[in-house]
Amino acid sequence: LEEAYRRYEEALGIAPYIPTNWERIEVVFYDLPNGARGAASPPDGPIQLNSRLWKAMPGIRQATAAHELFHKVQYAVGFRRSWPEFKENDVLKWFSEGTASWAEVRCVSRVSDANKISELFARPDYGLFRASYGSTPFWIHFETLLKGAGRDGVKDFLERIRDTGDPAKAIEEALADSRTGRRGMWRRCTRASSGRLSSD
């Protein structure tokens, strides 16, 4: 977790959220319900990791830790703390779970569950704002597209969120200069899944 913290702070210029009067982010291990691998909510709570799965599936450790820590980065830009209309996580899973899953790839070059990649390809008509963990390929493509334009995609997006408090508006603004909108990029991602995307 210390390495992931350093990487996020260095690459994004945003330190993960640490509650007032805390010196560090607390991390606890116990058997989480419903097979959850980890949790990092509420914002003022600890990072929770599933002790049973941590032992049984050592391959998920780094990616899961990176994912949960990234939720603290989201809290640092205001998610679930200062956006009153977006207090409920369910409406924004395309953002909250999608970017946290992107962070797994960015930080440790893998995901903790293959469905984070394959789900989008199984349901290409679903749409970004209805996606959750399955929006991971969108975020990977988003980062690549904006890097090609000389910008840091997710960093730019998070800075816009901090300014606007509105992830949907931030994604549209971040893509405005890329000559492709959110819908166009979503279509490119889903076409790539079926091998129909040309090399353009």
Phi, psi and omega in degrees: 000325180298319179293318178297318178303312181298316181296317180296315182296319181289313185283325186255344184071019181230121177277140175305146183295129173240125182302152178306139179072008173256146175265334183218168173274126179285141177233128180233150177242129170196174180283107180281149181288160174057027178070014179299139180277330180193172177203151179220030179232153004289170183307323181275002180268178180280168166280129182248130180237141184283109185297322180295313180289329178301321178282316186285332185230072184300338180293343181267353189302304184296315182294319180295316179298317179297319180298309183293323178294326180295331174301326178292330173295317178301318179295327180295333178265006172115347182302132179062009177239314187231012175251091188303323182283352181238035181292327181278127182294328188302324182290339186239027181297332176302326177274304189294310182277328179295312180287329177293325177287323173302320182297328175301313181294315182297322187272317185234009175061031175195168176247159181279348181208126183299335179299338178295336177263315187282337184300316179302319184287334177282335183226063185296338181275001186294319180093144185303312187288351175257352182280168178226245177302329182292355177277002182308312179300326176302312183293324176296314179295319178303311180299316181295315180300312182288328175297321177298336178265010178081019180236154174271105189306297185290324176300313178301316179299313181295323177296321178293322178296317180301324180282320187260332185071016184225100182301322180296317178294320181297320181291320178296317179295318181296327181271349185303322182275356186268002182066013176219132177274180180302313182295318179297320180290320177301316179298318179299318179298314184288327175293323179300328182295329182260009176079013182266357182277126179284175184275012182296000000 
